[in-house]
């Protein structure tokens, strides 16, 4: 449905992100990368082929598996920079957590315990690092997020890339390495089956996906980022709520003897990520978590119907855990004990590959997510 700059539906593509153009490159890169797996044999190792196309890559090194991931934050720093200009406050402590969450929340989907994080902070010039309040907030937030996830911050790179990164801006990324030990913790979907339960974990807000849409929407708001979406809560502050770190939940599940059959980090592509595994299975959702206020506000202001919103944003659910039905309620209890709301939201069924969100009368099929 077409829209214009001031009214009508505002889609993610209109905001400058078109997955139909991005995803084919991902598939091409995956195929080229897969051809290099034979190189591991020179070192006596092998890849876990089923991890190709998953959120983290897994290598069998003998007594355990090694998992790794690299992720960038995206454009959320632009919101932090503008809010700093408007409020005089640095928001980079939360931005640091966002960056680490992008990597760690992907790494844990394969059953890994995060071990080491590396930082990549590429600024548009050396002057960026001269703002002491901002840079110290970034360091403090990064350290605190590492402590929450019980990972070591190994090091990083801080290049000044004038001419590549815009002056006054910074591109943030993180890589993370983790262990799957014992090997039985591996979660790449080989155990996923009809009858499994779908447990959804609450998000804290927009997390770090959909920010291009959120920033484009500012053009429609009377007070921009300072527009109140709830008493005492501005649009900008709500967008900058830090991304939830989910590794405390997956680690607690392991200690409780629960091994997920599959996990999905609900980031780009929204709830379509529930279709990530290639198996021919149907996913039926009967309980939809509450939508966080900032996401409801975005949907309303962008005039998106539910199908568009749930195909782009996390809409209140930031992570999905697929477990045996008998472990579903305990999984919810364990997540809540870690301070994260959770719901037994649906079940896996035999049948054609599709996701049915029954309370909203939404259906996504295999053609709605092509990541392999």
N, C-alpha and C positions, 0 to 999 in steps of 0.2 A: 504494500500500500504506500503510495508516494506521500512525502511530507515536504514541508518547506522549512526555512530557517527559524520561523517564529511559531508556527502552528503545525498541527498534523502529527502523524506518527513519526518518531525519530528512531531509526533502526541503528544497529551496530555498524552496518555497512556504511550508512550515511555519515557516521562519526569517523570513518576512515579505516575501519578494520573489516576486511573481507576474507573470511576463512576459505572461501572457494578458491581464492588465489594463493593463499598461504599453504593450505593442506597438501596440494599436489607436490610442492617442493619437499615437504616433510616425508612424503611417501618415497619420492625419488632418493632422498638422502638416506632413508632407512635401508633401501635396497642396496645402495652403494656401500653403506656401512656394514651390512650383513656379509658382504663378500670379503671383508677383512677379518672375519672371526677366525679364519684358519691361522692367522698370525699367532694366536694364543698358544697353538701347539708347540711353537718354538720354545715356549717357557714351561711347557708341561701342564698347561691349563686348558680349560674349555669354557665356552660360553653356555649360559642357560638360554637356549634358543627361544623359549617361550617368553623371555623378557623383552625380546625385540618388539617394539611398538608399545611397550608398557611405559609407565612413568619413570622407571629407573632401570638401568642395565645391570645384569647380574653375571658374575664370572665364578665358575667352580674352581677353587684353589686347593681342593683336597679336603681338609678337615672342616671347612666351612665355605660359605659363599661370600663373595665381596660384591657390594652394590654401590653404584655411584650415579650422581646426577649433577647437572649444572642448570641453573635457572636465573633469569633476570627479572627484575622487579617490574619493568615497564614504565608507564607514565605517571605513576602515583606521586613521584617527586614533584611534578608540576603543580599538583594541588597543594602539597606541603609548602612549596616556595611561595605560592600566591597567598596562602593563609598566613605565612610568616610576615609577608608584607602588610597584610590587613590587620593582624593582631599583635605583631611584635614578638610572637612566641615561636620557638623552634619546635617543629613536629618530627624531627629526625630520629628521636628515640623510638617512636612507633614505626617509622619508615624502616628502621633497621630490622625490627621484628618481622615486618612484612617480607623483607628480602630473604631472611633466613627461612621463614615459613614457606615461601615458594619452593625452596629446595627440599627442606625436611619433609613437608607434607607429601611431596612426590616420592621421596626415598622410602618412606615407611609403607607405601602401598604394596611393596613386594615382600614385606615381612622383616625388613632390616631394622636393626638398632643403629641410629645415627651415632657416628664416632668422631668425625672430624669435619669442621666447616672451614672453608677458605673464602676470603673476601675479594671481590673485584669492584673497586670504586674508581670509575673513570670520569674525571672532571673536564670541563671545557677550558680550564686553565688553572694555574697554580693558586690563583687568588681564592678559589673556592675553599681550599683548605685553610685559608687565613681567617675565616670567620670562626672564631673560637667557640662561641655558643653552639653553633650548628654542628661543627665537627666533633665536639665533645659529646653532644647529644647522640650523634651517630655511633660513636664508640661505646658509650654507656648502654645504649639500647641493644647493640650487637652483643655485647658481653652478657647482658641480662637474658636475652633470648637463648644464648648458648647454655646458660646455667639452667634455665627452665627445661631444656631438652637434654641436659647432661651430656653435652658434646664439648670437645676441645676446639678452640679457635686456633687453627694451625698457623695461619699467616694470610698473606694476600698481596694484591697489586693495586697501586694507587697512581695510575698514569694521568698526566695532564695532556689532553688530546684536543688542543685548539685546532679548529678547522674541521674536526669530526664531530665532537660534542659541542653543542652551542655554549657560548660564553655564559657563565653564571649557572650552568646546569651540571647535573651529575647523572651518570648511568650506573646503576647499582646491580650487582649480580652476586650469586653465591654458588659454590659447588659443595657437595657433601658426599662423604664416603661412609659406608656403614657395613656392618657384619650381619649375616644371617646365620646365627649359631645358637642352637643346633640347626642342622639343615632342614629339619621338619618344619621350621618356621616359614620356609619359602612360600610365598603367596602370589602365584602368577595365574591362578584360575583353573589349574588342573583338577582341583577338588570342587569347583563350582558346579552345582547341580540343581535340578528341579527339587523344590521343597525347602531350599535354603531361605532364610529370612534376610530382609534388607533393613539394616539399622542405619538411620541417618543421624549425623552429629551436627549440632547447631553451628551456624556461622556467627561472626561478630558484626557482620555488615557486608560491605561490597568486597572485602578482602583486597586482592590486587588484580582483579580481572573485571573488565567492563569500565575501566577508568576513562577510556577515550569517549565512550558514550556519556559518562557522567560529566566530563569536562565540557563536552559539546552542549549539554543541557543547560549549563550556566548562562548561555546567551538568552535563554527564555525567562530567567528568574529575575524578579524585580530588584533584589539586593545581592545578586550573584551568590558567591559562596557564603555570604552572611545571612542569606535567607533562612528564617527559622522553619524547621520542619517539625519541631515539637517545642514546647516551652523550654527556653534556655539552651536549646540544641540547634546549632546552625548546620546548614547543608555541608559546609566544608569540614567542620569538626566531625560530623557523622561519617563522612567519606574516609577520614583519617583514623578511624578506629582500627587498631592493629589487627592483622590477620591472626586467627586462632592457631595455636600450635597444637597439633594433634598427637605428637609422639608420646606424651605422657599417657594417653589412652591406650595406644597400641602396646606400649611397654607393660602397662597394668594388665592388659588382657593376657599377655604372655605369662606373667607371674601367676595369673589365675587359672592357667591351663587351657585358655581358649585360643585356638589358631584360626584366624579368618580364612575363609575359602577364597576370598578376593576382596580387594579394596579399590576405591576410586576417589581421587581427589577432585572435587567438583570446582573446577576453575573455568578456563575458557570453554566455550560450548555449553555452559550451564548444565542442566540436568541431562542433556544428551550424553554426558560422560558416563552415565549409568550403563550405557550401551558399549562401553569401551572394549570389553572382552569379545573376542571373535566368535565365541560359541553361539550356536543357534538355540537361544533361550529367550523366553519372554519374562519381562519384569513388570509386575503389577503393584502399583502403589495405591494403598488404601487410606493412608494417613499423611497429610501434608503438614510439615512443621510451620509455625507462625512465620510470616515474612517480616524481616527486620524493618523498622520504620524508614530507613534511608532507601532500601530497595523498593518498598511500596511507593515511596515518593517519586523515585526515578521512573517506575513503571507508569504512574499516573501522569507525571509531567511530560514524559515521552509519548504518552498515549499509545502504549503498547498493549496488545491483548495478552492473555496469559501464555499463549503458545510462544509468542515472540520473547516475552520476558524470561520464561523458563528455558528457552533455548540459548540464552545469552548470559544470564546472571545466576548466582547460586540460590537466590530467593529464600534464604534462611537456612539452607543445608550446605555445609562446607565440605563434608566428607561422608562417604558411604562405606559401610562394612557389611560384607555378605558372610553370614555365619550359619552353622547348622541351626535348625529351628529351635532345638532344645537349649541352645546357648544365647538366644536372642534377648531374653529378659535380663539375664546376667550381664550381657554386654552393655545394655542400657544402664544398669545400676553401676557398673564399673566406670562408664563415661561420666555419669553424674557425680560420682565420688571424686573425679578429677576436676569438677567444676564446669563440666561441659554438658549442656542439655542434649538429650538423645531420645529417639523414638523408634519403636519397631514399626516401620513405615510400609512394609510390603513383603512380597515373596517372589521367588524365582519359580517359573513354571516351564514345563515343556511346551514347545511350539516355535513358531516363526520368531525371528529376532525383532523384538519391539519393546517399547516402554509405554505402559499405559498409566497415566496419572488420573485415576478414576474420579476423584473429587472435583477435578477441573475439566474433565472430559478432553484431555490432551493425549495424543498418541504420537510417538516418534518411532520411525522405522530404521532399518539398517542403512538406508540411503541418507539419513539425516546426520550420520557421523562416519566419516571416512578418514581414518588416521593411519591405515596400514596399506 
